[in-house]
């Protein structure tokens, strides 16, 4: 993979601005569903004491 050249600092390309815009493009419902799935996986990790598991 070839890195994309860019100036060392550009206010137009500031990472925080990009991620703010990217997060703003996600609907509240999509974000909620993602967070609930993540919570479910965390609960599963806790219930198996950190052991390996596959699927739900």
C-alpha distance matrix in Angstrom:
0.0 3.8 6.5 9.3 12.5 15.5 18.9 19.6 22.0 22.8 25.3 23.9 20.5 21.9 20.2 23.7 24.5 21.4 22.2 25.9 25.3 23.1 25.8 28.5 27.2 27.9 31.5 33.8 34.4 30.8 30.3 33.6 32.7 29.3 31.3 34.0 31.6 30.0 33.6 34.5 31.7 32.8 36.4 35.5 33.8 36.9 39.2 37.7 37.7 33.9 34.1 31.5 32.1 30.7 31.1 33.6
3.8 0.0 3.8 6.4 9.1 12.5 15.9 16.9 19.5 20.3 23.1 21.8 18.6 20.4 19.3 23.0 23.5 20.7 22.1 25.7 25.0 23.3 26.3 28.7 27.6 28.7 32.4 34.8 35.8 32.3 31.8 35.2 34.6 31.3 33.1 36.1 34.0 32.3 35.8 37.0 34.4 35.2 38.9 38.3 36.5 39.6 42.0 40.7 40.5 36.7 37.1 34.7 35.4 34.0 34.3 36.7
6.5 3.8 0.0 3.8 6.3 9.2 12.5 13.3 15.7 16.7 19.6 18.5 15.2 16.8 15.9 19.6 20.3 17.8 19.3 22.8 22.4 21.1 24.0 26.4 25.7 27.0 30.8 33.0 34.4 31.0 30.1 33.6 33.4 30.1 31.6 34.8 33.1 31.1 34.5 36.1 33.6 34.1 37.9 37.6 35.8 38.6 41.3 40.2 39.8 36.1 36.9 34.7 35.6 34.4 34.6 36.6
9.3 6.4 3.8 0.0 3.8 6.5 10.1 11.9 13.9 14.1 17.0 15.5 12.6 14.8 14.5 18.3 18.3 15.9 18.0 21.2 20.4 19.5 22.8 24.7 24.0 25.8 29.5 31.9 33.5 30.4 29.6 33.2 33.3 30.2 31.8 35.1 33.6 31.9 35.2 37.0 34.8 35.4 39.1 39.1 37.5 40.3 43.0 42.2 41.8 38.3 39.2 37.1 37.6 36.3 36.1 37.9
12.5 9.1 6.3 3.8 0.0 3.8 7.0 9.1 11.6 12.1 15.5 14.5 12.1 14.3 14.9 18.6 18.6 16.9 19.4 22.2 21.7 21.3 24.5 26.3 25.9 28.0 31.7 34.0 36.0 33.0 32.0 35.6 36.0 32.9 34.2 37.7 36.5 34.5 37.8 39.8 37.6 38.0 41.7 41.9 40.2 42.7 45.6 44.9 44.3 40.8 41.9 40.0 40.7 39.6 39.5 41.2
15.5 12.5 9.2 6.5 3.8 0.0 3.8 6.5 8.1 8.4 11.8 11.1 8.9 11.2 12.5 16.0 15.8 14.6 17.4 19.9 19.5 19.7 22.8 24.3 24.3 26.7 30.3 32.5 34.8 32.0 30.8 34.5 35.2 32.3 33.4 37.0 36.1 34.2 37.2 39.5 37.6 37.7 41.5 42.0 40.3 42.6 45.7 45.3 44.6 41.1 42.6 40.9 41.6 40.5 40.2 41.6
18.9 15.9 12.5 10.1 7.0 3.8 0.0 3.8 5.4 6.3 10.1 10.5 9.1 10.7 12.9 16.0 15.9 15.6 18.5 20.5 20.5 21.3 24.1 25.4 25.9 28.4 31.9 33.9 36.4 34.0 32.5 36.0 37.1 34.2 35.0 38.7 38.1 36.0 38.8 41.3 39.6 39.4 43.1 43.8 42.1 44.2 47.4 47.1 46.2 42.8 44.5 43.0 43.9 43.1 42.8 44.0
19.6 16.9 13.3 11.9 9.1 6.5 3.8 0.0 3.8 6.8 10.2 11.7 9.9 10.2 12.0 14.9 15.6 15.8 18.1 20.1 20.8 21.6 24.0 25.6 26.5 28.7 32.2 33.8 36.4 34.0 32.1 35.5 36.7 33.7 34.1 37.8 37.4 34.9 37.5 40.2 38.4 37.8 41.5 42.4 40.4 42.3 45.7 45.4 44.2 40.9 42.8 41.6 42.7 42.2 42.1 43.3
22.0 19.5 15.7 13.9 11.6 8.1 5.4 3.8 0.0 3.8 6.6 8.8 7.7 7.5 10.2 12.4 12.8 13.7 16.2 17.6 18.4 19.8 21.9 23.2 24.5 26.8 30.1 31.6 34.5 32.4 30.4 33.8 35.3 32.5 32.7 36.5 36.4 34.1 36.5 39.4 37.9 37.2 40.9 42.0 40.2 41.9 45.3 45.3 44.2 41.1 43.2 42.1 43.0 42.5 42.2 43.0
22.8 20.3 16.7 14.1 12.1 8.4 6.3 6.8 3.8 0.0 3.8 5.3 5.3 6.2 9.7 11.7 11.0 11.9 15.0 16.0 16.3 18.0 20.4 21.1 22.3 25.0 28.2 29.9 32.9 30.9 29.2 32.7 34.3 31.7 32.2 36.0 36.0 33.9 36.4 39.3 38.0 37.6 41.2 42.4 40.9 42.7 46.0 46.2 45.3 42.2 44.3 43.1 43.7 43.0 42.3 43.0
25.3 23.1 19.6 17.0 15.5 11.8 10.1 10.2 6.6 3.8 0.0 3.8 5.5 5.2 9.1 9.9 8.6 10.6 13.5 13.7 14.1 16.4 18.5 18.8 20.3 23.1 26.1 27.6 30.8 29.2 27.4 30.7 32.6 30.4 30.6 34.4 34.8 32.9 35.1 38.2 37.2 36.7 40.2 41.7 40.4 42.0 45.2 45.7 44.9 42.0 44.3 43.2 43.7 43.0 42.1 42.4
23.9 21.8 18.5 15.5 14.5 11.1 10.5 11.7 8.8 5.3 3.8 0.0 3.8 5.8 9.1 10.4 8.0 8.9 12.5 12.8 12.2 14.5 17.1 17.1 18.1 21.2 24.2 26.1 29.1 27.4 26.0 29.5 31.2 29.0 29.8 33.5 33.7 32.1 34.6 37.4 36.6 36.4 39.8 41.2 40.2 42.0 45.0 45.5 45.0 42.0 44.1 42.8 42.9 41.9 40.8 41.2
20.5 18.6 15.2 12.6 12.1 8.9 9.1 9.9 7.7 5.3 5.5 3.8 0.0 3.8 6.2 8.6 7.2 7.0 10.4 11.8 11.5 12.9 15.6 16.5 17.2 19.9 23.3 25.2 28.0 25.8 24.4 28.0 29.4 26.9 27.7 31.4 31.3 29.5 32.2 34.9 33.8 33.7 37.2 38.4 37.2 39.1 42.2 42.5 41.9 38.8 40.8 39.4 39.7 38.7 37.8 38.4
21.9 20.4 16.8 14.8 14.3 11.2 10.7 10.2 7.5 6.2 5.2 5.8 3.8 0.0 3.9 5.6 5.4 6.6 9.0 10.2 11.1 12.6 14.6 15.7 17.3 19.5 22.8 24.2 27.1 25.2 23.2 26.6 28.3 25.8 26.0 29.8 30.0 27.9 30.3 33.3 32.2 31.7 35.2 36.6 35.3 36.9 40.2 40.6 39.8 36.9 39.1 38.0 38.4 37.8 37.0 37.4
20.2 19.3 15.9 14.5 14.9 12.5 12.9 12.0 10.2 9.7 9.1 9.1 6.2 3.9 0.0 3.8 5.4 5.1 6.2 8.5 9.9 10.4 12.1 14.1 15.5 17.2 20.6 21.9 24.6 22.4 20.3 23.7 25.2 22.4 22.7 26.5 26.5 24.3 26.8 29.6 28.4 28.0 31.5 32.8 31.5 33.2 36.4 36.8 36.0 33.1 35.3 34.2 34.6 34.0 33.2 33.6
23.7 23.0 19.6 18.3 18.6 16.0 16.0 14.9 12.4 11.7 9.9 10.4 8.6 5.6 3.8 0.0 3.8 5.5 5.3 6.0 8.6 9.8 10.5 12.1 14.3 15.9 18.9 19.7 22.8 21.1 18.6 21.7 23.7 21.2 21.1 24.9 25.4 23.3 25.3 28.5 27.7 27.0 30.3 32.0 30.9 32.3 35.5 36.2 35.4 32.8 35.3 34.4 34.7 34.3 33.3 33.3
24.5 23.5 20.3 18.3 18.6 15.8 15.9 15.6 12.8 11.0 8.6 8.0 7.2 5.4 5.4 3.8 0.0 3.8 5.5 5.1 6.2 8.6 10.0 10.6 12.6 14.9 17.8 19.1 22.3 20.7 18.8 22.1 24.1 22.0 22.3 26.0 26.6 24.9 27.1 30.1 29.6 29.2 32.5 34.2 33.3 34.8 37.9 38.7 38.2 35.5 37.9 36.9 36.9 36.1 34.8 34.8
21.4 20.7 17.8 15.9 16.9 14.6 15.6 15.8 13.7 11.9 10.6 8.9 7.0 6.6 5.1 5.5 3.8 0.0 3.8 5.5 5.3 6.1 8.6 9.9 10.8 13.1 16.5 18.3 21.0 18.9 17.4 21.0 22.5 20.1 20.9 24.6 24.8 23.2 25.8 28.5 27.8 27.8 31.2 32.5 31.7 33.6 36.5 37.1 36.8 34.0 36.1 34.7 34.6 33.5 32.2 32.4
22.2 22.1 19.3 18.0 19.4 17.4 18.5 18.1 16.2 15.0 13.5 12.5 10.4 9.0 6.2 5.3 5.5 3.8 0.0 3.8 5.3 4.8 5.9 8.3 9.8 11.1 14.4 15.7 18.4 16.3 14.3 17.7 19.3 16.9 17.4 21.1 21.4 19.7 22.1 25.0 24.3 24.2 27.5 29.0 28.2 30.0 32.9 33.6 33.3 30.6 32.8 31.6 31.5 30.6 29.3 29.3
25.9 25.7 22.8 21.2 22.2 19.9 20.5 20.1 17.6 16.0 13.7 12.8 11.8 10.2 8.5 6.0 5.1 5.5 3.8 0.0 3.8 5.5 5.3 6.1 8.8 10.4 13.2 14.2 17.4 16.0 13.9 17.1 19.3 17.5 17.6 21.3 22.2 20.7 22.8 25.8 25.6 25.4 28.4 30.3 29.8 31.2 34.1 35.2 35.0 32.6 35.0 34.0 33.7 32.8 31.2 30.8
25.3 25.0 22.4 20.4 21.7 19.5 20.5 20.8 18.4 16.3 14.1 12.2 11.5 11.1 9.9 8.6 6.2 5.3 5.3 3.8 0.0 3.8 5.5 5.0 6.4 9.2 12.1 14.0 16.9 15.4 14.2 17.7 19.5 17.9 18.8 22.3 22.9 22.0 24.4 27.0 26.9 27.2 30.2 31.8 31.6 33.3 35.9 37.0 37.0 34.5 36.7 35.3 34.7 33.5 31.7 31.4
23.1 23.3 21.1 19.5 21.3 19.7 21.3 21.6 19.8 18.0 16.4 14.5 12.9 12.6 10.4 9.8 8.6 6.1 4.8 5.5 3.8 0.0 3.8 5.4 5.3 7.1 10.7 12.8 15.2 13.0 11.9 15.6 16.9 15.0 16.3 19.7 19.9 19.1 21.7 24.1 23.8 24.4 27.5 28.7 28.6 30.6 33.0 33.9 34.2 31.6 33.5 32.0 31.3 29.9 28.1 27.9
25.8 26.3 24.0 22.8 24.5 22.8 24.1 24.0 21.9 20.4 18.5 17.1 15.6 14.6 12.1 10.5 10.0 8.6 5.9 5.3 5.5 3.8 0.0 3.8 5.4 5.5 8.6 9.8 12.5 10.8 9.0 12.5 14.3 12.6 13.3 16.8 17.6 16.7 18.9 21.6 21.7 22.0 24.8 26.5 26.5 28.1 30.6 31.8 32.0 29.7 31.9 30.7 29.9 28.8 26.8 26.3
28.5 28.7 26.4 24.7 26.3 24.3 25.4 25.6 23.2 21.1 18.8 17.1 16.5 15.7 14.1 12.1 10.6 9.9 8.3 6.1 5.0 5.4 3.8 0.0 3.8 5.5 7.5 9.1 12.2 11.4 10.2 13.4 15.5 14.7 15.5 18.6 19.8 19.4 21.4 24.0 24.5 24.9 27.4 29.2 29.5 31.0 33.4 34.8 35.2 33.1 35.2 34.1 33.1 31.8 29.6 28.8
27.2 27.6 25.7 24.0 25.9 24.3 25.9 26.5 24.5 22.3 20.3 18.1 17.2 17.3 15.5 14.3 12.6 10.8 9.8 8.8 6.4 5.3 5.4 3.8 0.0 3.8 6.4 9.4 11.6 10.1 10.2 13.6 14.9 14.2 15.8 18.7 19.4 19.5 21.8 23.9 24.4 25.4 27.9 29.3 29.8 31.6 33.7 35.0 35.6 33.4 35.3 33.7 32.4 30.8 28.4 27.8
27.9 28.7 27.0 25.8 28.0 26.7 28.4 28.7 26.8 25.0 23.1 21.2 19.9 19.5 17.2 15.9 14.9 13.1 11.1 10.4 9.2 7.1 5.5 5.5 3.8 0.0 3.8 6.5 8.3 6.4 6.5 10.0 11.1 10.5 12.3 14.9 15.7 16.0 18.3 20.3 20.9 22.0 24.3 25.7 26.5 28.3 30.2 31.6 32.4 30.4 32.2 30.7 29.2 27.6 25.1 24.3
31.5 32.4 30.8 29.5 31.7 30.3 31.9 32.2 30.1 28.2 26.1 24.2 23.3 22.8 20.6 18.9 17.8 16.5 14.4 13.2 12.1 10.7 8.6 7.5 6.4 3.8 0.0 3.8 5.4 5.2 6.2 8.6 10.0 10.7 12.3 14.3 15.6 16.6 18.4 20.1 21.4 22.6 24.4 26.0 27.2 28.8 30.4 32.1 33.2 31.5 33.3 32.0 30.2 28.6 25.7 24.4
33.8 34.8 33.0 31.9 34.0 32.5 33.9 33.8 31.6 29.9 27.6 26.1 25.2 24.2 21.9 19.7 19.1 18.3 15.7 14.2 14.0 12.8 9.8 9.1 9.4 6.5 3.8 0.0 3.8 5.5 5.1 6.1 8.6 9.9 10.4 12.2 14.3 15.2 16.3 18.3 20.0 20.9 22.3 24.4 25.7 26.8 28.4 30.5 31.4 30.1 32.2 31.2 29.5 28.2 25.4 23.6
34.4 35.8 34.4 33.5 36.0 34.8 36.4 36.4 34.5 32.9 30.8 29.1 28.0 27.1 24.6 22.8 22.3 21.0 18.4 17.4 16.9 15.2 12.5 12.2 11.6 8.3 5.4 3.8 0.0 3.8 5.4 5.1 6.2 8.6 9.8 10.5 12.4 14.2 15.2 16.5 18.5 19.9 21.0 22.7 24.5 25.8 26.9 29.0 30.3 29.1 30.9 29.8 27.7 26.2 23.1 21.1
30.8 32.3 31.0 30.4 33.0 32.0 34.0 34.0 32.4 30.9 29.2 27.4 25.8 25.2 22.4 21.1 20.7 18.9 16.3 16.0 15.4 13.0 10.8 11.4 10.1 6.4 5.2 5.5 3.8 0.0 3.8 5.5 5.2 6.2 8.6 9.9 10.7 12.3 14.2 15.4 16.7 18.4 20.0 21.3 22.8 24.5 25.8 27.5 28.8 27.2 28.8 27.4 25.4 23.6 20.7 19.2
30.3 31.8 30.1 29.6 32.0 30.8 32.5 32.1 30.4 29.2 27.4 26.0 24.4 23.2 20.3 18.6 18.8 17.4 14.3 13.9 14.2 11.9 9.0 10.2 10.2 6.5 6.2 5.1 5.4 3.8 0.0 3.8 5.5 5.1 6.1 8.6 10.0 10.5 12.2 14.3 15.5 16.4 18.3 20.0 21.1 22.6 24.3 26.1 27.0 25.4 27.4 26.3 24.7 23.5 20.9 19.4
33.6 35.2 33.6 33.2 35.6 34.5 36.0 35.5 33.8 32.7 30.7 29.5 28.0 26.6 23.7 21.7 22.1 21.0 17.7 17.1 17.7 15.6 12.5 13.4 13.6 10.0 8.6 6.1 5.1 5.5 3.8 0.0 3.8 5.5 5.1 6.1 8.7 9.8 10.4 12.3 14.3 15.2 16.4 18.4 20.0 21.0 22.4 24.6 25.7 24.6 26.6 25.9 24.1 23.1 20.3 18.2
32.7 34.6 33.4 33.3 36.0 35.2 37.1 36.7 35.3 34.3 32.6 31.2 29.4 28.3 25.2 23.7 24.1 22.5 19.3 19.3 19.5 16.9 14.3 15.5 14.9 11.1 10.0 8.6 6.2 5.2 5.5 3.8 0.0 3.8 5.4 5.1 6.2 8.6 9.8 10.6 12.5 14.3 15.3 16.7 18.6 20.1 21.1 23.0 24.5 23.3 24.9 23.8 21.6 20.2 17.1 15.1
29.3 31.3 30.1 30.2 32.9 32.3 34.2 33.7 32.5 31.7 30.4 29.0 26.9 25.8 22.4 21.2 22.0 20.1 16.9 17.5 17.9 15.0 12.6 14.7 14.2 10.5 10.7 9.9 8.6 6.2 5.1 5.5 3.8 0.0 3.8 5.5 5.2 6.2 8.6 9.9 10.7 12.4 14.3 15.4 16.7 18.6 20.0 21.5 22.7 21.1 22.7 21.5 19.7 18.4 15.8 14.3
31.3 33.1 31.6 31.8 34.2 33.4 35.0 34.1 32.7 32.2 30.6 29.8 27.7 26.0 22.7 21.1 22.3 20.9 17.4 17.6 18.8 16.3 13.3 15.5 15.8 12.3 12.3 10.4 9.8 8.6 6.1 5.1 5.4 3.8 0.0 3.8 5.5 5.0 6.1 8.6 9.9 10.4 12.3 14.2 15.3 16.5 18.3 20.2 21.0 19.7 21.9 21.2 19.8 19.2 16.9 15.1
34.0 36.1 34.8 35.1 37.7 37.0 38.7 37.8 36.5 36.0 34.4 33.5 31.4 29.8 26.5 24.9 26.0 24.6 21.1 21.3 22.3 19.7 16.8 18.6 18.7 14.9 14.3 12.2 10.5 9.9 8.6 6.1 5.1 5.5 3.8 0.0 3.8 5.4 5.0 6.2 8.8 9.8 10.5 12.4 14.3 15.4 16.4 18.7 20.0 19.2 21.1 20.6 18.6 18.0 15.4 12.9
31.6 34.0 33.1 33.6 36.5 36.1 38.1 37.4 36.4 36.0 34.8 33.7 31.3 30.0 26.5 25.4 26.6 24.8 21.4 22.2 22.9 19.9 17.6 19.8 19.4 15.7 15.6 14.3 12.4 10.7 10.0 8.7 6.2 5.2 5.5 3.8 0.0 3.8 5.4 5.0 6.3 8.7 9.9 10.6 12.5 14.4 15.3 16.8 18.5 17.3 18.7 17.6 15.5 14.5 11.9 9.7
30.0 32.3 31.1 31.9 34.5 34.2 36.0 34.9 34.1 33.9 32.9 32.1 29.5 27.9 24.3 23.3 24.9 23.2 19.7 20.7 22.0 19.1 16.7 19.4 19.5 16.0 16.6 15.2 14.2 12.3 10.5 9.8 8.6 6.2 5.0 5.4 3.8 0.0 3.8 5.4 5.1 6.2 8.7 9.9 10.6 12.5 14.3 15.6 16.6 15.0 16.9 16.2 14.8 14.5 12.7 11.1
33.6 35.8 34.5 35.2 37.8 37.2 38.8 37.5 36.5 36.4 35.1 34.6 32.2 30.3 26.8 25.3 27.1 25.8 22.1 22.8 24.4 21.7 18.9 21.4 21.8 18.3 18.4 16.3 15.2 14.2 12.2 10.4 9.8 8.6 6.1 5.0 5.4 3.8 0.0 3.8 5.4 5.0 6.2 8.6 9.9 10.6 12.3 14.5 15.3 14.5 16.8 16.9 15.6 15.9 14.2 11.9
34.5 37.0 36.1 37.0 39.8 39.5 41.3 40.2 39.4 39.3 38.2 37.4 34.9 33.3 29.6 28.5 30.1 28.5 25.0 25.8 27.0 24.1 21.6 24.0 23.9 20.3 20.1 18.3 16.5 15.4 14.3 12.3 10.6 9.9 8.6 6.2 5.0 5.4 3.8 0.0 3.8 5.5 5.1 6.3 8.8 10.0 10.5 12.6 14.3 13.8 15.4 15.1 13.2 13.3 11.3 8.4
31.7 34.4 33.6 34.8 37.6 37.6 39.6 38.4 37.9 38.0 37.2 36.6 33.8 32.2 28.4 27.7 29.6 27.8 24.3 25.6 26.9 23.8 21.7 24.5 24.4 20.9 21.4 20.0 18.5 16.7 15.5 14.3 12.5 10.7 9.9 8.8 6.3 5.1 5.4 3.8 0.0 3.8 5.4 5.0 6.3 8.7 9.8 10.8 12.3 11.0 12.4 11.8 10.2 10.5 9.2 7.5
32.8 35.2 34.1 35.4 38.0 37.7 39.4 37.8 37.2 37.6 36.7 36.4 33.7 31.7 28.0 27.0 29.2 27.8 24.2 25.4 27.2 24.4 22.0 24.9 25.4 22.0 22.6 20.9 19.9 18.4 16.4 15.2 14.3 12.4 10.4 9.8 8.7 6.2 5.0 5.5 3.8 0.0 3.8 5.4 5.1 6.3 8.7 10.2 10.6 9.5 12.0 12.4 11.8 13.1 12.6 11.0
36.4 38.9 37.9 39.1 41.7 41.5 43.1 41.5 40.9 41.2 40.2 39.8 37.2 35.2 31.5 30.3 32.5 31.2 27.5 28.4 30.2 27.5 24.8 27.4 27.9 24.3 24.4 22.3 21.0 20.0 18.3 16.4 15.3 14.3 12.3 10.5 9.9 8.7 6.2 5.1 5.4 3.8 0.0 3.8 5.5 5.1 6.1 8.8 9.8 10.1 12.3 13.3 12.2 13.8 13.1 10.6
35.5 38.3 37.6 39.1 41.9 42.0 43.8 42.4 42.0 42.4 41.7 41.2 38.4 36.6 32.8 32.0 34.2 32.5 29.0 30.3 31.8 28.7 26.5 29.2 29.3 25.7 26.0 24.4 22.7 21.3 20.0 18.4 16.7 15.4 14.2 12.4 10.6 9.9 8.6 6.3 5.0 5.4 3.8 0.0 3.8 5.4 5.0 6.3 8.5 8.5 9.7 10.1 8.6 10.2 10.0 7.9
33.8 36.5 35.8 37.5 40.2 40.3 42.1 40.4 40.2 40.9 40.4 40.2 37.2 35.3 31.5 30.9 33.3 31.7 28.2 29.8 31.6 28.6 26.5 29.5 29.8 26.5 27.2 25.7 24.5 22.8 21.1 20.0 18.6 16.7 15.3 14.3 12.5 10.6 9.9 8.8 6.3 5.1 5.5 3.8 0.0 3.8 5.5 5.4 6.1 5.0 7.1 8.2 8.1 10.6 11.4 10.5
36.9 39.6 38.6 40.3 42.7 42.6 44.2 42.3 41.9 42.7 42.0 42.0 39.1 36.9 33.2 32.3 34.8 33.6 30.0 31.2 33.3 30.6 28.1 31.0 31.6 28.3 28.8 26.8 25.8 24.5 22.6 21.0 20.1 18.6 16.5 15.4 14.4 12.5 10.6 10.0 8.7 6.3 5.1 5.4 3.8 0.0 3.8 5.5 5.0 6.0 8.8 11.0 11.3 14.0 14.7 13.2
39.2 42.0 41.3 43.0 45.6 45.7 47.4 45.7 45.3 46.0 45.2 45.0 42.2 40.2 36.4 35.5 37.9 36.5 32.9 34.1 35.9 33.0 30.6 33.4 33.7 30.2 30.4 28.4 26.9 25.8 24.3 22.4 21.1 20.0 18.3 16.4 15.3 14.3 12.3 10.5 9.8 8.7 6.1 5.0 5.5 3.8 0.0 3.8 5.5 7.7 9.0 11.1 10.6 13.4 13.9 12.1
37.7 40.7 40.2 42.2 44.9 45.3 47.1 45.4 45.3 46.2 45.7 45.5 42.5 40.6 36.8 36.2 38.7 37.1 33.6 35.2 37.0 33.9 31.8 34.8 35.0 31.6 32.1 30.5 29.0 27.5 26.1 24.6 23.0 21.5 20.2 18.7 16.8 15.6 14.5 12.6 10.8 10.2 8.8 6.3 5.4 5.5 3.8 0.0 3.8 5.5 5.5 7.8 8.0 11.3 12.9 12.1
37.7 40.5 39.8 41.8 44.3 44.6 46.2 44.2 44.2 45.3 44.9 45.0 41.9 39.8 36.0 35.4 38.2 36.8 33.3 35.0 37.0 34.2 32.0 35.2 35.6 32.4 33.2 31.4 30.3 28.8 27.0 25.7 24.5 22.7 21.0 20.0 18.5 16.6 15.3 14.3 12.3 10.6 9.8 8.5 6.1 5.0 5.5 3.8 0.0 3.8 5.6 9.0 10.5 14.0 15.9 15.2
33.9 36.7 36.1 38.3 40.8 41.1 42.8 40.9 41.1 42.2 42.0 42.0 38.8 36.9 33.1 32.8 35.5 34.0 30.6 32.6 34.5 31.6 29.7 33.1 33.4 30.4 31.5 30.1 29.1 27.2 25.4 24.6 23.3 21.1 19.7 19.2 17.3 15.0 14.5 13.8 11.0 9.5 10.1 8.5 5.0 6.0 7.7 5.5 3.8 0.0 3.8 6.6 8.8 12.2 14.3 14.3
34.1 37.1 36.9 39.2 41.9 42.6 44.5 42.8 43.2 44.3 44.3 44.1 40.8 39.1 35.3 35.3 37.9 36.1 32.8 35.0 36.7 33.5 31.9 35.2 35.3 32.2 33.3 32.2 30.9 28.8 27.4 26.6 24.9 22.7 21.9 21.1 18.7 16.9 16.8 15.4 12.4 12.0 12.3 9.7 7.1 8.8 9.0 5.5 5.6 3.8 0.0 3.8 6.5 10.2 13.0 13.7
31.5 34.7 34.7 37.1 40.0 40.9 43.0 41.6 42.1 43.1 43.2 42.8 39.4 38.0 34.2 34.4 36.9 34.7 31.6 34.0 35.3 32.0 30.7 34.1 33.7 30.7 32.0 31.2 29.8 27.4 26.3 25.9 23.8 21.5 21.2 20.6 17.6 16.2 16.9 15.1 11.8 12.4 13.3 10.1 8.2 11.0 11.1 7.8 9.0 6.6 3.8 0.0 3.8 7.1 10.3 11.9
32.1 35.4 35.6 37.6 40.7 41.6 43.9 42.7 43.0 43.7 43.7 42.9 39.7 38.4 34.6 34.7 36.9 34.6 31.5 33.7 34.7 31.3 29.9 33.1 32.4 29.2 30.2 29.5 27.7 25.4 24.7 24.1 21.6 19.7 19.8 18.6 15.5 14.8 15.6 13.2 10.2 11.8 12.2 8.6 8.1 11.3 10.6 8.0 10.5 8.8 6.5 3.8 0.0 3.8 6.8 8.4
30.7 34.0 34.4 36.3 39.6 40.5 43.1 42.2 42.5 43.0 43.0 41.9 38.7 37.8 34.0 34.3 36.1 33.5 30.6 32.8 33.5 29.9 28.8 31.8 30.8 27.6 28.6 28.2 26.2 23.6 23.5 23.1 20.2 18.4 19.2 18.0 14.5 14.5 15.9 13.3 10.5 13.1 13.8 10.2 10.6 14.0 13.4 11.3 14.0 12.2 10.2 7.1 3.8 0.0 3.8 6.7
31.1 34.3 34.6 36.1 39.5 40.2 42.8 42.1 42.2 42.3 42.1 40.8 37.8 37.0 33.2 33.3 34.8 32.2 29.3 31.2 31.7 28.1 26.8 29.6 28.4 25.1 25.7 25.4 23.1 20.7 20.9 20.3 17.1 15.8 16.9 15.4 11.9 12.7 14.2 11.3 9.2 12.6 13.1 10.0 11.4 14.7 13.9 12.9 15.9 14.3 13.0 10.3 6.8 3.8 0.0 3.8
33.6 36.7 36.6 37.9 41.2 41.6 44.0 43.3 43.0 43.0 42.4 41.2 38.4 37.4 33.6 33.3 34.8 32.4 29.3 30.8 31.4 27.9 26.3 28.8 27.8 24.3 24.4 23.6 21.1 19.2 19.4 18.2 15.1 14.3 15.1 12.9 9.7 11.1 11.9 8.4 7.5 11.0 10.6 7.9 10.5 13.2 12.1 12.1 15.2 14.3 13.7 11.9 8.4 6.7 3.8 0.0
